[in-house]
Amino acid sequence: MRQQETDSIHERGALQLSLFGMAGKIADLGSDLPGLEDFSAEDYHFESIQDLYAIIDGPRPWSLRELEAWAPPDNSLVSDFAAQDRILVSDFSAFQGEWEHKAFYAIEPMDAFVDPILEELTLMASAQSVKTEIAHNQLGYAVKNDPAPTLVVMPSIKTTGTVNERIKSMIQASPALSKHLTGNDDDLTYRKIKLDNMPIHFATAGSDADLRNVLARYIFLDETDGYPESTEKGKQGSPIGQARARATTFWNRKIVKLCTPTIESGYIYREYQRSDKRRYWMPCPHCAGYQVLSFFRIKHVGCKLGEWPKDRRDEDYILSNTVSRYECIHCGKEIEEKHKSWMDRMGTWLPECKIAERTENCVDCLQADVKPTETTATYCPKIRLDGTVAIPLPRSRHRGYQWGAIISPFETWDQLAAEFFKAKDNPEELKNFYNLHLGEIWKEAIQKREESEILSLRTERPALIVPSGTVAITAGVDNQKHGKWIVLRAWIREGRAIDSHLIRYGFVETWDELDQWIFEDVYTVEDSGLILPVWRGAIDIGGSDTDDFSDETMTEEVYDWLRRRGRGVMFGVKGLSHSIGGGKKMRSSVIDRMPSRKGKTGRPIPGGLKLWLLDTGLIKNALWSRIESGKFHLHADTDNIYARHMVAEQREKTNQGKTIWKAKGNRANHLWDAEVYAAAMADPECDGGVMVLRDPASRQAQAQRTPKIIKSKWMEG
């Protein structure tokens, strides 16, 4: 009898592990449990554990806290958690209140987090298209349903602080999450949010110490293309590699990486290439044919694809008249914006095709008429009309998802078209369009450059004459041991695009000659007689000794010259051996001492000197894009010497797929470097560049205006 009572107690304890299906289980076992012989599942439904206690007699082998801990989650998917427990607050979202699934394409990437097979998840997508909220929902799910140590990595101290506040706000706004707050303000710090069931650590990607001292089962790597190539000391590899190592001891680890893409060598693109590379397939509302939407199938209503009328590309016209349509790749019919929500709801994710060659089994393939290539091949199962896949998808330990704003409910096709027409003539703007709106990398074309191509950029305008419309002249100086190579370039604004013209170049031997070029000579604007000086310039700070008899290095010599003559006009520049991160081409720095020599600290620089540190590879890419797009011009007197310098470097790809600039033999490239420095000074990243300048005539008028003298009344007495 005692054994029977013991068995009954164990059975009751097991029943209390879950309220799901509880009534049915008790009905099946009721005859063996005291007090439940006549229990019927039809006439009772459990709402809580307390309801179970109300009808079960005898001892309670599990406490209420134990039962709650062992009970299965009431929302087993991340998307369920978001719909039930996520609250959006106005400080960090355009929407407020309970979460709604507005972007249905986000549900599968969100729920992938709970796949027991999954270890890594890569999200490569356009800006403001829910990818960050996907990660935050996954973190919230972990806090509520499967707590474990978590590490969040951001590219900078500023972004780390911002995401810390966002996550803290998410936890505080949700009753399901806020109950895990300890109530101690000391547990909510910049580096760590300590909950009663798990810690959330925050780290900066460039810090060895931040990444080395944490163990975590969940790792969220956000804005990865803003990470440096290596951490501050560079001894332990990339920040992503270091962060991944923090989860090595967890068999059930989850590593989530997310970012808007930049270029092929960016972290997020490389991680996406390691994944199963999923794309979102959406059906046509007319023929139900599934396809991955491409921006370049958007067209003007009633017009042929690729023939958008030139007189209908104005932003106001496009946005006011709702003229954008999508042309179906299957039936060729026009799809309106209003259909996008239905298409999104019916869409499905498919990984890249793993079949090298098509066979007779590919007759039902989504793109059976398209020859597979490395970039266009897709997974081969047939999608049914309801969006399900006829052949089960292969499971993957590393899922990757890529999408752009073309499928987002937060950006219309009209907005995309308007943004494209604003950006298409400006290489930098076009790169941003690809990254931020299309969610795609910007690919730099690899091609050889010839001297004849450079000389073909000559105009009929002679040297020393500035073209009309110029807003500023910038100078680039490549400092060498026995002289300086100089380039002077005029800049013209054309809306959001920038055009440029070479007005002078050459070689000088002395600092006095350089002074003459930069500070004393002035240049006449054609057809106006307006006189323009050099507005801003850059000189590389060098690094070697000046000659065999000097006690100064080239760097010290440049610093001395900048202190005497350059302030406000000329700046020192230095190329970096590593990327700045975040797609940035440059950043400023202030030095307060001369370089150290032979173990001795350099002498102080009163007031300091502002330098610009350059990612010369990115600036060279932008400069060459300007050349290719016809926004780079030479004066009529440009000779072969200039052309030889301009083709002395070639853009190549490394074995890792990274694009680099490499010198061809021992060819001189000084004027090419000088052009890079002149372009850097005009760039918007350089304190706004030429984009923030007013017309030079109005600037001169302002400078020549006689100030009005205001006298106090008591002085008139």
Buried (B, 14 or more C-beta within 10 A) or exposed (E): EEEEEEEBBEBBBEBBBBBEEBBEBBBEBBEEBBEBEEBEBEEEEBEEBEBBEEEBEEEBEBEEEBBEEEBEEBBEBBBBBBBBBBBBBEEBBEEEEEBEBEBBBBBBBBBBBBBEEBBBBBBBBBBBBBBBBBBBBBBBBBBBBBBBBBBBBBBBEEBBBEBBEBBBBBBBBBEBBBEBBEEEEEBBEEEEBBBEEBBBBBBBBBBBEBBEEBEBBBBBBBBBBBBBBBBEEEEBEBBBEBBBBBBEEBEEBBBBBBBBBBBBBBBBBBBBBEBBBBBBBBBBBBEBBBBBBEBEBBBBEEBEBEEBEEEEBEBEEBBEEBBBBBBBBBEEEBBEEEBBEEBBBBBBBBBBBEBEEBEEEBEEBBBEEEEBEEEEBBBBBEBEEEBEBEEEBEEBEBBBBBBBBBBBBBBBBBBBBBBBBBBBBBBBBBBBBBBBBBBBBBEBEEEEBEBEBBBEBBEEBEBBBBBEBBBBBBBBBBBBEEBBBBBBBBBBBEEEBBBBBBBBBBBBEEBEBBBEBBBEEEBBBBEEEBEBBBBBBBBBBBEEBBEEEEEBBBBBBBBBBBBEBBEEBBBBBBBEEEBBBBBEBBBEEEBEEBBEEEEEEBEEBEEEBBBBBBBBBBBBBBBBBBBBBEBBBBBEBBEEBBBBBBBBBBBEEEEEEBBEBEEEEEEBBBBBBBBBBBBBBBBEBBEEBBEEBEEBEEBEEEEEEEEEEEEEEEEEE
